[in-house]
Amino acid sequence: MLTGNIALRQGEVRCEENGAKASSSAIKLMSFRDIYSMIDGRTTYYQQRWNATEVDESPLVRDILKGRSAAELIRCVPMFNIEELLDKRLISLSSGELRKFLIAQSLSQNPKMLILDNVFIGLDAASREMLSDTLGSLSKSNGLNIVLLLSNPRDIPNWVDEVLPVANLTCGEVMPASDFMAAEDLHKKLFCVLDGVELPDFQDEGQDSFVSDSDVVVEMNHVNVRYPTRHILKDVDWTVRRGEHWALLGENGCGKSTLLSLICGDNPQSYANDITLFGRKRGTGESIWEIKKHIGYLSPDIHTYYCQDIPCLNVVASGYFDTIGLYRQPNENQRKDALVWMRLFDAENLSSRSFLKISYGEQRLILLIRVFVKNPDLLILDEPLHGLDVGKKRLAKQIIEKYCSQNGRTLIYVTHYKNEIPSCVTLEKVLIKNNN
């Protein structure tokens, strides 16, 4: 409503500057849905960023600045090192790098009011602190009005003055930020938390399996991933054994998603490396679908490219077939089990709603549920709690921990928030940018 994108049936929105009416163009909204507008679904696809020969068709970051100078963008958040991104292809940016670019691009437009939707998700700890300091400085020195849309009280910076609580499509009373932070009872009302999770007992459908009795789930020996102008991963060794629970950590752009793409069969360079999955060496005759059916995978890239205008139940059911969209009809038991999983995550109310018409956080929740429907041996969760509110995060963590407590379930978990790491995680793999 503030940006003029929704027509009002009654009431009005007044935008004033120095006592005079100001243009709504002075108000800018930055949401990570903006990523969709930067991706052409007709010419791009989910695995394209890993194919070096096709990446060249994607524009350079500097080519999409729409007339603004690169220097202007770099000045907005100097320590974001935006200059490192300018000569990269848009499609090759990591999730965190893409978010940094969108944030800097919004700031470079010199708005009078800037609305930022969950602006801190996807950024490493240093980048979150840097961005918060920058926004706080701009609000004080430049008179920039900032509205942060947040789903977690912990994300409220110390320079925020006031909080407007919203629940059940109703706005509460505006209150000082310090009072809101101390109002724990209000937090409980805003963020419903469900406890006592019990996993349903699903019956396996007897899929043919190429998984051996090997104790090794993932083994990488001196793995390298390089492109003509960049060396992403260098001599990486990593062994993940059955039943182990790992956290994969590192700053934005260090290669975490690239490493995971090798495991999931999305990156063609996996065949040029010494990689063993479930006791079987890559390139010995298995298909990509044989690999995927034993892995439940969620990543920011999957979310970015899942632009299907289909019911959320179909999105969840697509997890049986590892497809972006539902192109095979699930059987009756599969649809029933998909609904049970949605109910477990307290998301059954979304089953008939279009995936493209729900919020960013609700989309992430649906894609997380999609991971579990086929009861995978290996869970790979790359920033799975993005955009979820406090209650849903707690519920999701409980379900992940309960699932991984089952004998033989293996977990690789990626996050920039240490407090989001499930308690079952006991091992860490840290990647260092440009020096892995």
N, C-alpha and C positions, 0 to 999 in steps of 0.2 A: 504493500500500500504506500509506503514511504517513497518508493521509487516510481510510483505511478503505473505499475504493471498490472494492478488489480483495480477495477472500477468499483467504487463504493455505491451501495444501494441507499445509504443514508449517512449523514455526518460529513465532515470534510477534514482534509489534512492541509494545514497551513505550513508553508516553508518560508521563513522570514530571515532576512539578513540585514542587520543594522536598521531594523524597523520597517524594511521594505520587502515586498514579496520577491522571493528568489526562485530561480528556475529549478525544477526537479532534477535537471541535469547536474546540479551541484551535489546531488546525493548519489553515491556509487555503492553498489552491492557486490561483494566478492564472495561467491560460493564455489565449492569445488565441483558443483554441477557445470561450472563454466568450462571444465575440461572437455565435456561432451561437445561443446561448440567448436573446439579446436581440433576435433578428430572427425575425419570424413569416413563414415561407416561404409561408404560405397567403395572406397579404394584402400582402406586400411583394415587390418585384422589383428587379433590378439597376439599371435606369435611373431608379427612382422618385425618388431624391434630387435629380435635375435637373428634376423636374416640380413647379413651385411649387404648383399646385392640389391635388396629391396629398400633398405633404409635411405638410400640416396634419393629416393623420390619424395621423401618428407622434407618440408621446408626447414631452413635454419632458424634458430630462435630469433636472430637479428632481423630476419625477413618478415616477421609477423608483428613488429612493433607499431605498425600502422602510423608511420610518420614521426613517431617520437624517437629522439636520439638515444643511442645506447648509453651515452654518458648520463642522460637524465634518469634512466632506469638504475644505473649503478649507484647514483647518489642517494636513492631512496633508502636502501638498506646496505650501506657500504660493506659490512662484514659478511653479507650473504655471498660474496664473490660471484656476483652475477656475470662478470666479464668472462668467467670460465665456461659459462653456459652459452654465450652468444654464438659461437661457431659450432655448437652441437646441433644435430638434427632433433627436431621437436620430439619425434617418436622414440629417440634413444634416451631421453631424460628419465631418471628414476622418479618414483612417486614424490619423494621429498624435493628433488630439484624442480619438478614441475610446479609444485606448490609455491616454492620460493619465487619462481618466475611470475606466477599469477599475482602474488602478494605485491611484489615490486612494481608490476604493471599497473595495479590498482592505485598504488601510492603515487605513481608518476603522473596520474591524471589530475592531481591537485584538487581533490574534491573538498567541499565544505563539510560534508558529513560522509563518513565511510562506515558501511555496515559489513562486518566480517563474520561469516558463518563458520564456526568451529575452526578458527584460523590456525590453531596450534597443532592440530592433528597432522601426523606424517612428518613432523620436523624433529630432528634430534634435539637433545637437551640444550646444547649450546645455541642452536638456532632459535629455539623457543625463547630462551632468555634474551637473546639479541633482539628478536622481533618485539618482545614485550617492552624492552627498554626504548626501542625506536618509536613505537606507538605512543608510549607515555610521554616521551620528549616532544613528539609532534603535537600532542593534545595540549601541552603546556605552552610551548614556544610559538607554535603556528596557529593555535586556536582551532585545531581540527576537532570536530565532534566525532566521537567514535562510539559505535554500538557493536558490542560483541554478542553474538548468539552462541551460547555455551550450554553444554549438557552435563557439565561436571563442575561443582563449586570450586574444586581444586585448581581449575584453570583460570579463575578470576584474578587478574593482576592486582598488585597493591595500589596502582594509580586509578583504579576504577572508583567512581564516586557513588553511583547509585545502581540498584538492582531492581528489575521488574520481573517478579516470578510469574510464570505462565504454566497452567495445568488444566487439562481437560478443556482446551479451547477457550479458557477464561484467563484474563489478566488479573493478577492480584494488585496489591497496593505497592507503589514505589517505596523503597526503603533504602537507607544508607547501606553501603556495601559492608561496613563493619558489623551492623546489626544483622544483616542477612547471614554472614559467615558464622555468627554465633547462634543462629536459630536452627539448631539441629532437628527439632520437631518439625519445622517447616520443610527441611530437606527430606525427611522421611515421607511427608505428604506429597512432595513434588516427584520423588523418585521411588516408586513402588519396588520393593525388594522381596523376591520370593526365595524361601529357604526349603531345605529338605528335599533336594532333587533325587528322584529315583529313576534310573534309566529303564526303559521298556525292554522286554526280552524279545528280540526279533529273531526270526528263523532265517538262516542263510539259504539262498536259493540254489546252492550247489554250482556256482560258476566254475568253469575250468580255470585252473590256476597254474601259472608257471613258477610260483613261489616255491623255493626249495626249503629244506629244513635247516638251511644255513643260519647261523647266528647273526650274520652280517646283513644289515638292511641297506646301508649305503657305504661304499668305500671309494674314496678318491685318492689317486696317487699322482702328485706333481701336476695337478690340473692347471691349464692355462686357457684363458679366453682373450683373444686379441682381435682387433679390427685394424684397418689400414692406418688410422691415426691415433688409436688408443689401445692400451693394454689394461684390460679390466681386472682379470684375475691372474696371479702369477704364482706358480708352484704351490698350489693349495693341496694339502694333505688332510683328509678327514675321514674318520670311520665312525659310523653310527650303528650300534648293535640293537638287536631286537629287544624291545621293552625299555630302551633308554629314552629319556626326555631332555631335550636340548633347547637352550636359548641361543639363537643366532643374532649377534649384536654388531653394531657398527654405525658410523655416521652416514648421513645422506650421501648417496653416490659411491659408496665403498664397494658395491658389487654383490650385496646380499641377494637381490632378486635375480641377478645373473646366475649366481651359484644355485639357487633353487630351480631355475629354468633348466639346468643340466639334469637335475634329478627327475623332473617331471616330463622330460622328453620334448620340451618346447624349443630347446636351443640346438640347432644342427651341429654345433661344435662339440656336443657331448660325444659324438662318434669319433672325434679326433683325439679324445682323451681316454685315459685309463680309469674307467668308472664301472663299478660293480653295484648292481641293485638286486636286493633279495637273493644274494648269492650267485647271480648270473651276470656275466660281463656284458656291457653294452655292445651292441653291434653283432650279437651272435644269433640273430634270427628273430628276436622278439619284435612285435609291432609296438607302436606308440600307445595303442589302446590296451595292450596287455600290461604295459607299465602303469598306465593311469588308473586302471580299474582297482588297483590295490592302494591307491593314494587318494586321500581327501585333501584338496588343495584350495586355499583362498589367498588371493593377493590383491593389492591395489590395481594391478593391471587387469585382472579379471573383472573387477568392479567397473573400471573405466570402459571396457569394451562390451559389457553386458547391457546393451541398449535395446532390449527386446520389450515391446509393448504387449506383454502377455501376463496372465494372472500369476500372482506370486506362488501359488501351489505348483504351477508348471515350472517355474524357476527352480524350486526345491527339487522337483522330480527330475529335472535335467541332470542333477548330480548322479543319477544312476548311469548315465550315458556319457558323462564328461564333455558335454556340449554347451556352447554359448547359445542358449535357446533350446526349445524342445522340439526335436524332429522325429522322434519315435514315441509312440504312445506307451506310457507305463501300464503295466497290468493292474488289476484291481488291488492286489496285495501291496504293490509298490505305492499306489496312490494313498491307500489306507495308512501305510507306514509313514509316508511323507507328512500326512496330516497329524499323525501322532507326534512326530518330531516338532512340527510347528506348535502344537499344543504344549509340548515340553518347554519350548523357548518362549511361551506366552505370546505367540504370534499368530494363532489360528484366525484371529479377526482380520488378518491381511490376506488370507488364502485366495479370495476372489478379486482382490484389488489389483489394478495394473501395476507392474513393477516400476514403470516410469512415472507413476503418479503418487508415489509415496516418498517420504523424506529420505535424505542421504543416509541417516542412521538406520532407518527401517530397511533400506536396501541392503546395507552391510549385514544386518541381522539375518535377512532372508538368504544371502549368499553364504553366511556362516552355517545356517541350518542345512543348506544344500550339500555341505561338506560331509555331513554325518550319515546321510540316508543309505549309503551302500555299505556302512560299517567297515571303513577302510582299515587296513593293517597299519598304515603310516599316515599320520596327520601332519600336514605342512600348513601352518597358519601364519601368514605374513600380515602383520598388523590387523588382526581380525576384529578388534574392538573399536575401530575408527568410528566416531560419530555416535556410538551407543551411549545412552545416559547411564547414570551411576547404577541404577537398579538392574538394567539389562547387562551391564558389564559384570556385575557380581554374579548374576544368574549364569551367564555364559561361562565364566571362570569355573563355577561349580560343576557345570555339565562337562567341560573339558577335563577337569580333574577326575571326575567320576568315570568318564569314558577311558581315560588313560590308566586308571587303576586296574582295568581288566588285563589279564595275563597276555603279554606279548604285544600290546599296543605301543607304538612308537610315536614320539612327538618331536617336531622341529618348530619352534615358536619364535617369531620375529616381532620385536616391538621397540619403541624408543622410550617407553614408560616402564621403569623397573617395577613399579607397583602393580602392573598388569600381568606380570609373569606368573603363571599358575604355580601353586606350591609344589606340584609334582616335579617341576623342573629342577634337576640337580647338576646339569652339565652346561658349560658355555663354550661357544665358538665365536671368537671376535675377529672381524675383518677390519683391516686398516686401509684407509683410502690411499690408492696409488702405491701401496707397498704391502701387498697381501702376503 
